[in-house]
Amino acid sequence: MSQAQENITPAGSGPSSGVATPSGSEPNPNSKSAAKKEAKRLEKEAKLAAKAAKVVATTPVGEKKAKEKAAKEEAVPFVNTTPKGQKKDVSGPMASSYNPIAVEAAWYDWWLEQGFFKPELGSDGGPKPEGLFVISAPPPNVTGSLHIGHALTTAIQDALVRWYRMLGKTTLFVPGFDHAGISTQSVVEKRLFKTSGRTRHDLGREKFLQTVMDWKNEYQERIANQLHRLGGSYDWSRVAFTMNPQLSKAVIENFCRLHEEGIIYRANRLVNWCVRLNTTLSNLEVDQKQLEKRTFLSVPGYDPKEKFEFGAITSFAYPIENSDEKIIVATTRPETMLGDTAIAVHPNDERYKHLHGKFAVHPFVDRRIPIVTDDIVVDMTFGTGAVKITPAHDPNDYEVGIRQKLEFINILNDDGTFNVNAGPQFQGMKRFHARVEVVKKLKELGLFIETKDNPMQIPICSKSGDIIEPRLKPQWWVDCKPLAEEAIRRTRAGELHIAPKQSEGDWYRWLENIQDWCISRQLWWGHRCPAYFVRIEGEEQDNTDGRWWVVGRNLEEATERAKKLAGSSKFTLEQDEDVLDTWFSSGLWPFSILGWPDKTMDFAKFYPTSMLETGWDILFFWVARMVMLGLRLTGKMPFHEVLCHAMIRDAHGRKMSKSLGNVIDPLDVIQGLPLEKLHEKLYEGNLEAAEIEKAKSGQKKDFPKGIPQCGTDALRFALCAYSGGGRDINLEILRVEGYRKFCNKIFNATKFAMLKLDETFRPQPIPKPTGNETLVERWILHKLNIATAETNKQLGERNFMAATNAVYNFWLYELCDVYIEAMKPMTDPSAPVKTRISSQQTLYTCLDHGLRLLHPFMPFVTEELWQRLSRRPNDVTPSIMVSRYPTFDEAFVFNEADKHFDLLFNAIRTGRSLAASYNLQSDIQLYLHIQDDNQAALFGSQSDVIATLTKGCKSVEVVRDVNEIPSGCGSTVLTPTISVHILVRGLIDLDAEIAKCENKLQLAQLNLDKVRKVEAQPDYAETVPTNVRLINEDRRKTLEAEVATLESSKEMFAKLK
C-alpha cells in the first residue's frame, strides 16, 4: 500500500460524507437543495449497507477471515530489519504466503560477508582436487542500467558457478565494468547538451573526462546493485574496470608489444567515419540497411523534416577534353563526383579504346580526369561500361587508386561538410545538401542523364544511426591475419569448444575472411594511444607515415626511442590525441583482470579460465579478439569453452529498443512497476519527445497494468528455462510471473512439510533408504534420483531448458502433487510409528535434495527454506550455496517400485478423469476391476494411497470378478487387465450416457478393426519386427477390453432406464 493510501481516514472516523469541509464553509442543512442531497445520500448509504450486509451474510466465516488476514498483511509493507551482513533470523513462523521481496532480503549481504563468493583453495594453496571453474563475467557498459539481456547472462553464468561450487570445485566468478568509449562519451555528451546546452569542447578535455568519470561512478554503482539483486555470486574483492591502473597497464603493454612485433602499424587508409559521433568505427560497428528501391530517409544531424534520396542510381556525363564527346558514368552517391580522380573502362571494350589515355573535364572543379583501363573493377556488360573512380571515398575505388597510382583527394571535413577540394560552389556545404545540389547543377549544365531505382545496402552506424562515410584517415591498424590463422589452428586442434554448433560455423567463416582492424578512435574517453609523433627540427615530415612515430610504455621509454630516431637533431614528442577502440582493451579481459602483464598469483592459479559465456551477437566483436590477443600475448587459449546464449526479444519477437518502450530493467521485473512509473523512466534517458510518446504507447500495449512483481528467483528460473540453444528468446513477462507461482508452490509445500517435521523429528545421519519405505516413498526417491541425474547431465551439456524442466517437474508434479499428498495419512498420529518416521525421513530427504537441486537457478528462496530445515547430525554446513549438490545415488534406484507406482498412478489419473467427466467432486465410490493376481495384490495394498490421491474419494474397492461391480457405474479401460469404474447411478442422464457409450464403442470398434486388419496380412509374422507385433498385440487386447467394457456399460445403463 502506498503512503497516500495509508493516510486515508478510516470509515467512521471522520465526517459521515467521508469528505472533510473547510472551517466556515459547512453546507446549510436548512436549504431545500441540501435536504434533497441529504435524502439521496442517506438512500445511497442504506443501499450500500444492505449490500455489505448481504456479502457478510453469504461469505463463509473462514473465507472472510482469510481475506481480512491477507488484506491486513498486504497493508503492511515488508521492512528488512536484518543488520547488513548478518544472517537473517528464520526461527520464527513462516509468512502466510510467499513474498519475494521478504524472502530475498538480507541473504546476499550475508553471503558476501561470509566470503562464500571467494574461491575456496586446497590445502596446498591451489585449486581443490575436485577441479577448477573460472569465468570472467562479460563487463557491462557503464552507459546506463542493465537490461534483461544482462539478467540472462547473470542467470546462466551464476547457475553454472553455483553448481560447480556445490560440486566441490574451486570457483572464481570475476565481475567488472567496461568504459565503453563511444557509447559512454556519446550518452554523456547528449546529456550534457540536453541539460546545459554545452558541448565537450566548451568544458575542455580534462573537465569533460571528469564529467564522464562522475557518470561512470554513478552507473557503476547502479549496475553493481542490480547484479547484487540478481544474486550473482561474484568475487567482488576482484572487481575490475577496463580503465583502472592495472588494466590500463595491460592495454599499453598490448599496444607496445604488438607494435614492436610489427602487428600494429600506422597507415592512411579508408575508414568508416561516423559524422554524428565524429570518430572512426570498425566494420563490426557498422550495420547494413537494405533498400529495394528509391527511398527518402532522414539523417541524424539534419532537420528531422528533411529527407534525402537513397536506393537510387544517378547517371551523368563527363565532357571529354578537347572534344564534343561525353562519357556517361553512374553513381549511388552523386556528391562523391567532387572527389573523382579517374574514369575506368575495360581494356577490351571497343567503345572506349579511342579514349585510352585521354582526359575528361570535371564540370565543377579545375581538374582533369584521366581515363584508365582496369579489367578488375569494370564489367563491360553493366551499365555504360564506364566507372567513375573516387579513391578517397569508396573501398573499391581505393583499390583501383592504388593499382593505377591515382590521386587520392579527400573532400570531406570531420563534421560532414565539404572542404576546399570540393570546389568553391560546394565548400562548407553539408554532404547530403551537396548531393541535392550536385544533381541540380548537373541538370543546369545538361550533363544529367537519369535517376532510377537501385536495390542496395547503405552502411549505418550501430551507435548513432548515422550514414557512414568512407574516408581517408591516418590511423593505427592491427594486422589480424596472422592472429586469426593461429586462432583457427588452435580451435581446430580442439583447444576451444564453441556452442551451439551454428556459432562454431560462424566463427570459422569470420576468421577466415578477417580484415585488418582499425583501433584508433577520435574520442576523449578511453585509453589514449601510447604513440608519439617525433617532430624533428629541420626535417620535412608526414604524420601519416608510421616511420616518424614511436611507442612507449611510458614517456621515458618513448623518449629513448625518439632519441635513436632523431639522432643528434632536436625533437619534440607529440602524443597521439586519439584513444583506442574499446574492444582493444576488453579483448584482454580474461587475463588482464588476473594481473597480466604482471606474473601474479591469480594469473598463475586461474588462467586460462574455464568458460566464456556471452551473446552470439558479440562473437566477433569480443570473443574472437580475446582469443587472438590471448594466444598472441599469453601463448594460451584464454578459455576452453565458448557458450553463446540467445538474444532476448520482446513477446512479439522485436529487438529491444528504448524508442519502442520494450527495454526491460530486471529490477522492474523483480520488484514490479506500475505503468505510470514505467512511463516516468522514459524521461531519464536522451529520447526525443516524439520517441517518448511512441515508447509510452508501446509500454501501454505490452504492460497495460504495469510489470507484475515476480522476484529474482522467478526471473532467473524463467531466463534459464528459455535457454535451450536457439538464437532468439521471445520473452513473455506472464511466463516469468508463472514461475513466481512456482516459487509460491515451493514455499507453501515446505511450509506444510515443516508441520509434518515437528520438534520431535531428527533427520537420520545419512540420506540412505532404511528398508522401511512404502511403495510411494521408494517411488519418490527414485524420481528424485532421476531428476538429480538429469539436472546434472543437462547442466553439463549446457541445456538449461532441460535442466530447469527436470527439477521443475520433480517439485511440481512428483513431490508436491503426489508424495506430499500421499504421505498425509502416513504422518497422521494414528499411523504406525515406523511408517510415520519413514515418511518423515523421505520427506526431509526430498526437501533437502530438492532445494539443493534448485539452488543454482533460485538462490534466494532455496536458502530461505533450507535454513529452516534441521541439519543432519554432525552437519555444520552454514549455507545451501556451500552444501553438496546432489548426484546420482545407486541406493535410490527402485525400478520395480517406479514401474508399480506409475501403473497405480495411471489408474488414479484415469479415475480422476472419469469422475470429472461426470462432474463428481465428492462421495466418489471407485471400483478397480483387476484380472491379474500380482496387480490385484498391488492395488489392494495401496487402496489408501489411491483414495488419498483421488480428491473427493469416499471409498476404493478392488474387485476380481466383473459381476462384483455394482450396476450404474461409469467405466473406462486402462489396460487389458485393468478397468476403472465409478458409481454414478442416480446422478446422470441415462440417455446421454447410452449415446456417449455408443459413440465411444463405434470409435473403439473402428480402431480394433484396423489393428486386426494389419495382423491378418499375409506373412505378417515373418515380415513385421517382433517389437511392432508386440505393440499391436497389446493395442488389440486393450481395444478388445474397451469394447467389452463399453458394451457392458451400455447394456447396464439400458437396464437402469
KERO-45623 format. One record per residue (C-alpha): x, y, z. Coordinates in steps of 0.1 Angstrom, whole numbers, padded with zeros to 4 digits, always signed. Layout:
N
XYZ/...
END
This chain:
1057
+0000+0000+0000/+0013+0035-0008/+0018+0062+0018/-0011+0081+0002/-0034+0052+0008/-0022+0047+0044/-0032+0083+0052/-0068+0079+0042/-0092+0085+0071/-0108+0052+0081/-0145+0048+0076/-0165+0061+0105/-0137+0082+0120/-0144+0114+0100/-0175+0132+0087/-0202+0109+0075/-0198+0120+0039/-0162+0109+0040/-0151+0144+0027/-0136+0170+0050/-0150+0205+0046/-0130+0236+0054/-0139+0256+0085/-0165+0282+0078/-0178+0266+0046/-0201+0239+0061/-0233+0233+0040/-0266+0249+0052/-0288+0220+0064/-0320+0240+0062/-0318+0247+0025/-0341+0227+0001/-0312+0216-0021/-0293+0205+0010/-0323+0185+0022/-0326+0167-0012/-0289+0160-0013/-0291+0146+0023/-0320+0124+0014/-0302+0110-0016/-0270+0104+0004/-0290+0085+0031/-0307+0064+0005/-0273+0056-0012/-0258+0047+0022/-0287+0024+0030/-0283+0005-0003/-0246+0002+0003/-0251-0010+0039/-0277-0036+0027/-0253-0048+0000/-0224-0051+0025/-0247-0070+0050/-0256-0094+0022/-0219-0100+0013/-0211-0106+0050/-0240-0130+0054/-0231-0150+0023/-0193-0151+0029/-0181-0182+0048/-0165-0173+0081/-0132-0190+0072/-0130-0173+0038/-0139-0139+0053/-0111-0143+0079/-0086-0154+0053/-0094-0123+0032/-0092-0100+0062/-0059-0115+0072/-0045-0113+0036/-0056-0077+0033/-0040-0069+0067/-0007-0084+0057/-0008-0066+0023/-0013-0033+0041/+0020-0037+0059/+0050-0034+0036/+0080-0056+0043/+0108-0039+0061/+0142-0056+0063/+0153-0055+0099/+0184-0077+0095/+0216-0057+0100/+0237-0055+0068/+0260-0086+0066/+0243-0105+0094/+0224-0138+0090/+0187-0135+0087/+0167-0149+0116/+0144-0176+0103/+0135-0191+0136/+0100-0175+0137/+0069-0188+0120/+0068-0187+0082/+0047-0160+0065/+0012-0169+0054/+0023-0165+0017/+0053-0161-0004/+0067-0126-0007/+0098-0125-0029/+0110-0091-0015/+0109-0105+0020/+0124-0139+0011/+0153-0123-0009/+0162-0097+0017/+0195-0099+0036/+0208-0132+0021/+0232-0116-0004/+0249-0093+0021/+0254-0123+0044/+0268-0145+0017/+0292-0116+0008/+0302-0111+0045/+0309-0148+0049/+0332-0148+0019/+0312-0176+0002/+0319-0159-0032/+0356-0162-0029/+0375-0192-0044/+0380-0220-0019/+0415-0233-0023/+0430-0267-0014/+0455-0273+0014/+0484-0266-0009/+0470-0231-0018/+0460-0242-0053/+0427-0253-0067/+0409-0282-0049/+0413-0318-0062/+0377-0317-0074/+0387-0292-0101/+0385-0256-0111/+0359-0235-0127/+0367-0198-0136/+0345-0175-0155/+0351-0138-0162/+0318-0121-0164/+0313-0100-0196/+0317-0065-0183/+0286-0044-0188/+0290-0009-0203/+0288+0020-0178/+0264+0038-0203/+0233+0030-0182/+0214+0004-0162/+0214-0033-0171/+0186-0046-0193/+0170-0080-0193/+0198-0094-0216/+0223-0088-0188/+0200-0107-0165/+0200-0137-0188/+0239-0136-0188/+0239-0135-0150/+0213-0162-0146/+0231-0187-0168/+0266-0179-0156/+0257-0179-0119/+0237-0211-0123/+0269-0228-0135/+0292-0212-0109/+0268-0222-0080/+0265-0257-0095/+0303-0262-0098/+0308-0247-0063/+0283-0271-0048/+0301-0300-0066/+0332-0291-0046/+0352-0273-0072/+0373-0242-0067/+0352-0215-0084/+0360-0179-0093/+0335-0155-0108/+0351-0122-0116/+0328-0091-0121/+0338-0059-0138/+0327-0029-0159/+0336-0017-0194/+0343+0020-0201/+0326+0016-0235/+0343+0045-0252/+0320+0056-0280/+0287+0047-0262/+0296+0064-0229/+0310+0095-0244/+0280+0098-0267/+0254+0094-0239/+0273+0119-0216/+0276+0144-0245/+0239+0142-0252/+0230+0146-0215/+0254+0175-0212/+0239+0193-0241/+0203+0185-0231/+0208+0198-0195/+0232+0227-0201/+0234+0234-0238/+0272+0229-0237/+0295+0206-0256/+0326+0187-0245/+0347+0214-0263/+0331+0240-0240/+0343+0221-0210/+0377+0211-0223/+0392+0176-0223/+0402+0174-0186/+0369+0187-0172/+0348+0166-0197/+0367+0134-0187/+0359+0142-0150/+0322+0146-0160/+0323+0112-0177/+0340+0097-0147/+0313+0110-0124/+0287+0094-0148/+0307+0062-0147/+0308+0061-0109/+0271+0067-0106/+0261+0040-0131/+0288+0015-0120/+0272+0017-0085/+0237+0013-0100/+0248-0017-0121/+0265-0033-0091/+0233-0030-0071/+0214-0047-0100/+0239-0075-0100/+0235-0079-0063/+0198-0081-0066/+0202-0107-0094/+0221-0129-0069/+0253-0132-0089/+0279-0148-0067/+0308-0126-0080/+0340-0123-0060/+0336-0085-0055/+0371-0083-0040/+0384-0087-0075/+0361-0063-0093/+0377-0048-0124/+0372-0017-0146/+0388-0015-0180/+0403+0019-0172/+0417+0011-0138/+0455+0014-0135/+0462-0023-0137/+0440-0029-0168/+0453+0003-0184/+0488-0010-0179/+0478-0042-0198/+0464-0021-0227/+0496-0001-0230/+0517-0034-0229/+0494-0049-0256/+0498-0019-0279/+0536-0016-0274/+0542-0053-0278/+0521-0057-0309/+0538-0026-0325/+0572-0040-0317/+0563-0073-0334/+0550-0055-0365/+0514-0065-0359/+0503-0029-0352/+0511-0004-0379/+0501+0032-0389/+0485+0039-0423/+0464+0065-0441/+0436+0042-0452/+0399+0043-0458/+0379+0041-0425/+0343+0040-0416/+0336+0076-0405/+0306+0085-0383/+0299+0122-0387/+0275+0122-0358/+0300+0108-0333/+0330+0123-0351/+0350+0091-0349/+0362+0061-0368/+0344+0027-0364/+0354-0008-0371/+0335-0029-0397/+0317-0047-0369/+0302-0015-0356/+0285-0008-0390/+0251-0022-0398/+0238-0026-0434/+0204-0013-0442/+0188-0030-0472/+0168-0008-0496/+0149-0023-0525/+0141+0009-0544/+0143+0047-0542/+0137+0057-0506/+0137+0090-0488/+0153+0089-0453/+0160+0114-0426/+0196+0116-0414/+0209+0124-0379/+0223+0160-0377/+0197+0173-0402/+0163+0188-0397/+0140+0158-0390/+0116+0170-0416/+0143+0170-0442/+0147+0137-0461/+0173+0126-0487/+0172+0101-0515/+0188+0067-0512/+0183+0034-0531/+0188+0052-0564/+0215+0053-0591/+0222+0086-0609/+0237+0087-0644/+0255+0118-0657/+0281+0127-0684/+0316+0139-0682/+0328+0160-0712/+0359+0147-0729/+0387+0172-0731/+0391+0190-0764/+0361+0171-0778/+0323+0173-0781/+0322+0137-0769/+0309+0128-0735/+0313+0096-0714/+0284+0085-0692/+0290+0071-0657/+0266+0063-0628/+0268+0065-0590/+0246+0060-0560/+0263+0089-0542/+0263+0118-0567/+0281+0141-0542/+0313+0120-0544/+0319+0130-0580/+0335+0161-0565/+0363+0137-0554/+0366+0118-0587/+0402+0114-0600/+0397+0089-0628/+0372+0071-0651/+0378+0034-0656/+0369+0014-0687/+0377-0022-0696/+0408-0025-0718/+0389-0048-0742/+0358-0026-0746/+0358-0014-0782/+0335+0015-0774/+0362+0033-0754/+0395+0022-0769/+0398+0056-0787/+0397+0073-0753/+0425+0053-0736/+0450+0078-0721/+0427+0108-0727/+0411+0130-0701/+0376+0141-0691/+0370+0176-0677/+0354+0180-0643/+0324+0204-0646/+0327+0219-0611/+0364+0220-0601/+0396+0227-0620/+0406+0191-0625/+0415+0169-0655/+0402+0133-0650/+0423+0106-0667/+0405+0077-0684/+0423+0045-0673/+0418+0008-0681/+0411-0017-0654/+0398-0052-0660/+0391-0058-0623/+0367-0031-0613/+0349-0027-0647/+0322-0051-0660/+0317-0042-0697/+0281-0056-0696/+0270-0035-0667/+0256+0000-0673/+0276+0020-0698/+0308+0001-0690/+0325+0033-0677/+0331+0037-0639/+0338+0069-0620/+0366+0064-0595/+0367+0082-0561/+0397+0066-0544/+0395+0086-0511/+0358+0078-0505/+0350+0043-0518/+0365+0010-0508/+0365-0005-0543/+0378+0028-0558/+0405+0028-0531/+0420-0004-0545/+0418+0010-0581/+0436+0041-0569/+0464+0020-0555/+0467-0001-0587/+0465+0029-0610/+0486+0052-0588/+0458+0078-0588/+0455+0109-0568/+0436+0105-0535/+0415+0136-0529/+0396+0139-0496/+0366+0162-0500/+0351+0158-0465/+0357+0175-0432/+0353+0157-0399/+0319+0174-0393/+0304+0161-0426/+0308+0194-0445/+0328+0196-0478/+0363+0211-0478/+0382+0233-0503/+0389+0203-0525/+0351+0201-0534/+0354+0235-0551/+0340+0269-0541/+0304+0261-0551/+0303+0233-0525/+0328+0242-0499/+0312+0243-0464/+0281+0226-0476/+0268+0195-0457/+0273+0163-0476/+0236+0154-0483/+0228+0190-0491/+0256+0187-0516/+0240+0156-0530/+0209+0175-0539/+0229+0205-0552/+0252+0184-0574/+0223+0169-0593/+0207+0203-0596/+0239+0217-0612/+0243+0188-0635/+0208+0194-0648/+0216+0231-0653/+0247+0221-0674/+0228+0195-0694/+0250+0167-0680/+0223+0149-0661/+0211+0117-0677/+0187+0099-0653/+0179+0086-0618/+0163+0052-0613/+0157+0026-0586/+0187+0006-0574/+0185-0021-0547/+0214-0015-0524/+0227-0016-0488/+0236+0016-0470/+0261+0015-0441/+0246+0027-0408/+0265+0035-0376/+0252+0010-0350/+0257+0036-0322/+0242+0067-0337/+0221+0056-0367/+0241+0080-0390/+0251+0072-0426/+0287+0060-0426/+0312+0079-0449/+0342+0060-0462/+0371+0085-0459/+0409+0085-0457/+0423+0089-0422/+0457+0082-0408/+0451+0056-0381/+0466+0027-0361/+0457-0008-0375/+0461-0044-0364/+0472-0069-0389/+0447-0096-0380/+0456-0123-0405/+0485-0140-0385/+0464-0137-0353/+0433-0153-0370/+0454-0181-0386/+0467-0191-0351/+0432-0189-0336/+0418-0212-0364/+0446-0237-0360/+0443-0239-0322/+0405-0241-0324/+0406-0269-0349/+0431-0287-0327/+0404-0289-0300/+0417-0263-0276/+0384-0244-0278/+0348-0257-0279/+0321-0234-0293/+0284-0240-0287/+0259-0240-0302/+0272-0256-0334/+0259-0228-0356/+0281-0203-0338/+0311-0225-0345/+0305-0223-0382/+0301-0185-0379/+0334-0184-0360/+0355-0201-0388/+0338-0181-0416/+0346-0148-0399/+0382-0156-0390/+0389-0170-0425/+0378-0137-0441/+0391-0114-0415/+0403-0079-0424/+0427-0056-0406/+0413-0038-0376/+0414-0001-0372/+0419+0006-0335/+0421+0044-0335/+0391+0064-0322/+0387+0101-0323/+0374+0104-0288/+0384+0117-0254/+0370+0089-0232/+0392+0058-0234/+0429+0047-0233/+0449+0073-0251/+0472+0057-0277/+0508+0053-0262/+0522+0065-0295/+0542+0097-0301/+0550+0117-0332/+0586+0126-0332/+0588+0162-0346/+0624+0166-0357/+0638+0201-0361/+0646+0209-0398/+0630+0176-0411/+0601+0176-0436/+0577+0150-0422/+0543+0135-0429/+0525+0124-0397/+0506+0098-0417/+0539+0080-0422/+0544+0055-0394/+0582+0058-0395/+0581+0091-0377/+0562+0076-0347/+0575+0058-0316/+0555+0039-0289/+0564+0037-0253/+0551+0020-0221/+0559+0054-0205/+0573+0088-0216/+0608+0078-0207/+0608+0047-0230/+0592+0068-0258/+0619+0095-0253/+0647+0070-0256/+0633+0056-0288/+0628+0091-0302/+0665+0099-0295/+0676+0070-0316/+0652+0081-0344/+0663+0118-0343/+0699+0111-0339/+0717+0144-0330/+0688+0166-0341/+0665+0183-0317/+0629+0170-0314/+0597+0172-0295/+0572+0144-0287/+0535+0149-0295/+0513+0121-0281/+0485+0109-0304/+0452+0126-0294/+0432+0095-0303/+0421+0068-0280/+0420+0031-0286/+0390+0011-0296/+0371-0002-0266/+0374-0038-0278/+0412-0034-0278/+0411-0033-0240/+0381-0057-0234/+0399-0081-0257/+0424-0086-0228/+0397-0091-0202/+0402-0128-0193/+0439-0123-0184/+0442-0085-0176/+0417-0090-0147/+0440-0116-0133/+0470-0093-0132/+0486-0097-0167/+0512-0085-0178/+0525-0090-0142/+0531-0125-0131/+0506-0126-0103/+0494-0155-0081/+0459-0151-0096/+0472-0154-0132/+0492-0185-0122/+0463-0202-0105/+0433-0191-0125/+0444-0187-0161/+0434-0199-0186/+0398-0195-0175/+0372-0223-0180/+0344-0206-0200/+0333-0175-0218/+0295-0172-0218/+0280-0144-0239/+0256-0135-0266/+0262-0148-0301/+0259-0112-0314/+0293-0103-0300/+0312-0135-0310/+0333-0114-0334/+0333-0081-0316/+0347-0096-0285/+0353-0133-0283/+0374-0136-0314/+0396-0107-0303/+0401-0122-0268/+0412-0155-0285/+0435-0138-0310/+0451-0115-0283/+0452-0142-0257/+0471-0166-0279/+0495-0139-0290/+0502-0124-0256/+0500-0154-0233/+0505-0183-0256/+0474-0199-0242/+0438-0201-0253/+0421-0177-0228/+0392-0201-0221/+0384-0237-0231/+0347-0232-0239/+0326-0206-0255/+0288-0207-0249/+0267-0183-0269/+0233-0176-0254/+0202-0163-0273/+0193-0127-0279/+0163-0116-0259/+0134-0100-0278/+0100-0089-0267/+0069-0111-0267/+0063-0100-0303/+0098-0111-0315/+0110-0075-0318/+0145-0064-0308/+0147-0045-0275/+0147-0007-0283/+0142+0023-0260/+0121+0040-0286/+0098+0010-0287/+0094+0011-0249/+0102-0026-0247/+0136-0024-0229/+0131-0040-0195/+0151-0033-0164/+0154-0065-0145/+0147-0047-0112/+0113-0037-0126/+0105-0074-0131/+0119-0083-0096/+0101-0055-0077/+0072-0048-0101/+0064-0014-0115/+0031+0004-0123/+0026+0016-0159/+0028+0053-0147/+0063+0046-0133/+0074+0029-0165/+0064+0060-0184/+0084+0082-0159/+0116+0062-0165/+0115+0071-0202/+0123+0107-0193/+0156+0096-0176/+0173+0089-0210/+0180+0110-0240/+0149+0102-0261/+0132+0129-0281/+0097+0139-0271/+0082+0121-0301/+0102+0089-0293/+0089+0091-0257/+0053+0092-0268/+0059+0062-0291/+0076+0043-0263/+0047+0051-0240/+0023+0037-0265/+0044+0005-0267/+0045+0002-0229/+0008+0006-0226/+0002-0021-0252/+0026-0046-0237/+0022-0038-0200/-0014-0024-0196/-0012-0030-0158/+0025-0024-0155/+0050-0051-0148/+0040-0075-0120/+0063-0082-0091/+0080-0115-0099/+0111-0117-0077/+0147-0126-0086/+0143-0163-0083/+0113-0165-0108/+0132-0142-0132/+0164-0163-0131/+0145-0195-0134/+0124-0182-0164/+0155-0170-0182/+0173-0203-0178/+0141-0222-0188/+0140-0202-0220/+0176-0212-0228/+0175-0243-0250/+0201-0235-0276/+0181-0212-0300/+0193-0178-0312/+0163-0158-0300/+0141-0157-0269/+0107-0140-0272/+0103-0130-0235/+0068-0131-0221/+0065-0115-0187/+0035-0136-0179/+0057-0167-0180/+0080-0151-0155/+0050-0144-0133/+0041-0181-0137/+0074-0191-0121/+0067-0168-0092/+0037-0190-0086/+0061-0220-0088/+0081-0203-0060/+0049-0199-0041/+0042-0236-0045/+0076-0245-0032/+0072-0221-0003/+0038-0235+0007/+0049-0271+0002/+0079-0265+0025/+0057-0247+0050/+0032-0276+0051/+0061-0301+0053/+0075-0283+0083/+0043-0291+0101/+0049-0328+0095/+0085-0324+0106/+0077-0314+0142/+0100-0306+0170/+0105-0343+0177/+0118-0351+0142/+0155-0357+0138/+0169-0365+0103/+0190-0396+0101/+0228-0392+0098/+0230-0401+0061/+0203-0398+0034/+0200-0436+0026/+0169-0458+0025/+0163-0479+0056/+0142-0506+0040/+0111-0494+0058/+0099-0473+0029/+0064-0477+0014/+0059-0480-0023/+0052-0443-0028/+0084-0434-0007/+0105-0457-0029/+0089-0442-0060/+0096-0406-0049/+0132-0414-0040/+0136-0430-0074/+0121-0399-0091/+0144-0377-0071/+0173-0397-0083/+0162-0394-0119/+0157-0356-0116/+0192-0354-0100/+0209-0373-0127/+0190-0354-0154/+0197-0320-0139/+0235-0327-0136/+0236-0342-0171/+0218-0312-0187/+0239-0286-0168/+0270-0304-0180/+0257-0302-0216/+0247-0266-0210/+0210-0273-0218/+0194-0250-0192/+0159-0255-0205/+0161-0293-0199/+0178-0288-0166/+0152-0265-0152/+0125-0287-0167/+0138-0317-0148/+0139-0300-0114/+0106-0282-0121/+0088-0315-0129/+0101-0332-0098/+0090-0304-0075/+0056-0297-0090/+0043-0330-0104/+0060-0356-0083/+0068-0341-0049/+0040-0316-0044/+0012-0332-0065/+0019-0368-0054/+0042-0375-0025/+0032-0347-0001/-0005-0355-0007/+0001-0393-0004/+0021-0390+0028/-0006-0371+0047/-0023-0402+0062/+0012-0418+0068/+0021-0389+0091/-0012-0389+0109/-0008-0396+0147/-0029-0428+0142/-0004-0442+0117/+0022-0468+0128/+0053-0452+0143/+0076-0469+0118/+0055-0457+0089/+0054-0422+0102/+0091-0419+0109/+0100-0434+0075/+0077-0410+0056/+0092-0381+0075/+0127-0391+0066/+0118-0395+0030/+0101-0361+0030/+0132-0345+0046/+0155-0361+0020/+0133-0349-0008/+0131-0313+0006/+0168-0312+0013/+0179-0326-0020/+0152-0308-0039/+0161-0274-0026/+0198-0280-0033/+0189-0292-0069/+0170-0259-0074/+0196-0236-0057/+0217-0227-0088/+0186-0214-0105/+0167-0200-0075/+0193-0190-0049/+0172-0169-0025/+0141-0189-0019/+0161-0221-0016/+0184-0205+0010/+0154-0192+0030/+0137-0226+0031/+0168-0247+0035/+0178-0227+0066/+0145-0237+0082/+0153-0274+0078/+0170-0290+0107/+0205-0303+0099/+0216-0339+0099/+0238-0350+0128/+0273-0335+0126/+0264-0314+0095/+0276-0279+0102/+0272-0266+0066/+0264-0229+0071/+0246-0222+0038/+0229-0241+0010/+0253-0224-0015/+0283-0243+0000/+0264-0276+0006/+0270-0306-0017/+0250-0307-0049/+0230-0340-0052/+0244-0366-0075/+0231-0399-0088/+0229-0425-0060/+0226-0462-0066/+0208-0466-0032/+0179-0446-0046/+0173-0468-0076/+0139-0485-0073/+0130-0496-0108/+0103-0520-0097/+0087-0495-0074/+0088-0469-0101/+0070-0493-0125/+0044-0503-0100/+0036-0469-0088/+0034-0455-0123/+0008-0481-0131/-0010-0472-0099/-0009-0435-0106/-0022-0441-0142/-0052-0457-0126/-0056-0428-0102/-0055-0403-0131/-0080-0424-0150/-0103-0424-0120/-0099-0386-0117/-0107-0381-0153/-0137-0404-0152/-0151-0385-0121/-0145-0352-0138/-0164-0364-0169/-0195-0370-0146/-0188-0337-0127/-0183-0357-0094/-0163-0338-0068/-0173-0357-0036/-0185-0391-0023/-0168-0408-0052/-0170-0446-0050/-0142-0461-0070/-0141-0498-0082/-0110-0512-0098/-0115-0544-0118/-0081-0562-0117/-0077-0595-0136/-0040-0601-0129/-0032-0616-0094/+0000-0596-0089/-0017-0564-0099/-0047-0571-0077/-0023-0576-0047/-0005-0543-0056/-0037-0523-0059/-0052-0538-0029/-0022-0529-0007/-0024-0493-0020/-0061-0486-0017/-0054-0459+0010/-0030-0441-0013/-0054-0443-0042/-0082-0428-0021/-0059-0401-0008/-0048-0390-0043/-0083-0391-0057/-0099-0359-0045/-0134-0364-0031/-0130-0402-0030/-0152-0419-0004/-0141-0455-0010/-0119-0477-0031/-0126-0513-0038/-0105-0537-0058/-0127-0565-0074/-0116-0596-0093/-0150-0606-0107/-0167-0582-0131/-0200-0592-0115/-0189-0576-0082/-0191-0542-0099/-0224-0526-0089/-0248-0516-0117/-0249-0479-0125/-0211-0474-0129/-0194-0453-0155/-0163-0472-0168/-0131-0469-0187/-0103-0494-0196/-0067-0487-0185/-0050-0519-0198/-0063-0553-0210/-0063-0564-0173/-0073-0532-0155/-0106-0512-0158/-0118-0483-0137/-0154-0478-0126/-0172-0451-0107/-0207-0454-0093/-0229-0428-0109/-0264-0443-0105/-0290-0416-0099/-0265-0389-0108/-0266-0389-0145/-0288-0386-0176/-0291-0423-0188/-0300-0415-0224/-0270-0392-0227/-0247-0419-0212/-0260-0445-0236/-0254-0422-0265/-0219-0415-0252/-0212-0452-0249/-0224-0458-0285/-0200-0431-0298/-0171-0444-0279/-0179-0480-0289/-0181-0471-0325/-0146-0454-0324/-0131-0483-0303/-0145-0509-0328/-0131-0489-0357/-0096-0489-0342/-0099-0525-0333/-0108-0535-0368/-0078-0516-0381/-0054-0535-0358/-0070-0568-0367/-0067-0560-0404/-0030-0553-0400/-0024-0585-0381/-0044-0605-0407/-0020-0595-0436/-0001-0624-0453/+0034-0631-0440/+0026-0607-0410/+0047-0629-0386/+0076-0631-0410/+0078-0595-0422/+0069-0574-0392/+0095-0569-0364/+0088-0586-0331/+0086-0553-0311/+0060-0540-0335/+0040-0572-0333/+0040-0570-0295/+0028-0534-0296/+0000-0543-0320/-0010-0573-0298/-0011-0552-0267/-0031-0525-0285/-0056-0551-0298/-0061-0566-0263/-0067-0532-0248/-0092-0523-0275/-0110-0557-0271/-0113-0550-0234/-0125-0515-0241/-0152-0527-0265/-0163-0553-0240/-0165-0528-0212/-0184-0503-0233/-0209-0529-0244/-0214-0539-0208/-0218-0503-0197/-0243-0496-0225/-0263-0527-0215/-0262-0517-0178/-0274-0482-0184/-0302-0495-0206/-0314-0518-0178/-0314-0488-0154/-0340-0470-0175/
END
